[in-house]
Amino acid sequence: MRPRAVPIAAGALLVIALGWLILRDGAGEAAADAAESVVAERRVFAATVAAIGTIKPQIGAEVRVGSRISGRVRRLAANIGDLVRRGQVIAELETEELEALVAERRAELAVAEAALASAEATTQLAAAELSRQQQLELRGVASRAEADVARERHAVAVAQQGSAVADLARARAALDQTLVQRSFATLHAPIGGVVASVTTQKGETIAAGLNAPTFLTIVDLGRLQVDTYVDEVDIGKVQVGQRATFTVDAFPARDFTGLVAAIYPTATIQDNVVKYIAAVRIDSAGGVLRPEMTANVRIALEAREVLAVPVRAVRRVEGRSVVYVVEAGRGAERGVRTGWRDGAWVEITEGLEPGERVLLDPPVPGEPR
């Protein structure tokens, strides 16, 4: 009985195994049929790049006004928060010493003018004497030596007149330089804007050296930009001319708009992450934005049509992206290459064709279901 029981038991095990395989395959097909799936289709992506930025004045929109000469502050005509116009007088230095120097230079100029007039007169007399001596020499009345003396006197007079002309030019230049120095005692606003800081007070004595001492800082709040710190992963998508919107914490319900005006070539490191600055020029801030405000920026990328599937359908297996295509009722693994993301959808650049159906939330070997 025992020798015949062995083949019977083996046959029974074989039947059970075959049945299990059939049931498993049927269950796999049923599971694939029952699993949620979606068709890969072409969609229009209007993706955005989100980043954090800081509001800064544009180049030339923030100016530190300083003095080019030393002196005592006589009047300070601006305070923090004041609106100033371009060319407006904002500070004055005492000018008594400069006025005295101007008077001295004017006197030197008068002396030089008188010296030139005397030299011109002397030259005219010498020229007349030379002409007379030459006429007498031709008639034989005067000797050649007397004519030579007249020529020498005339040459000396011409040289002295030339020296007087040079002295006059030097005196005029000295006066002009002193007048320019005196003009430095009055400080004008180089741009229109708001006074952001004041570092000098009336009555203080300032000394001008290699660096001009700063009196105050003016910011033109109408020329602001957002220095947007874009991750190196996204910087390749950002281009000059793209539109951007942003909000600030001070006005969370208001959207501001701008345009990407420049992308800085050098990188900056924030929390060990490489980022690049995209300067977004603000269209109109309405006078409410201030430098150093934090901005939440969204840069609108160029809209394009792509082949896309839900992000849920893509898995990472052994360092590569895969989807599970429904073939003959089963989910077949296929490697793909992904591109842009737009919310819950991801672009498929390689590995899929439009119309193919892929599983959502597919099981991955080695991952818990």
Buried (B, 14 or more C-beta within 10 A) or exposed (E): EEEEEEEEEEEEEEEEEEEEEEEEEEEEEEBBEEBEBBEBEEBEBEBBBEBBBBBBBBEEBBBBBBBEBBBBBBBBBBEEEBEBEEEBEBBBBBBEBBEEBBEEBBEBBEEBBEBBEEBBEBBEEBBEBBEBBEEBBEEEEBEEEBBEBBBEBBEEBBEBBEEBBEBBEEBBEBBEEBBEBBBBBBBBBBBBBBBBEBBBEEEEEBEBEEEBBBBBBBBBBBBBBBBBBBBEEBBEBBEEEBBBBBBBEEEEEEEBEBBBBEBEEEEEEEEEEEBBBBBBBBEEBEEEBBBEBBBBBBBBBEEEEBBBBBBBBBBEEEEEBBBBBBEEEBBEEBEBEBBBEBEEBBBBEEBBEEEBBBBBBBBBEEEEE
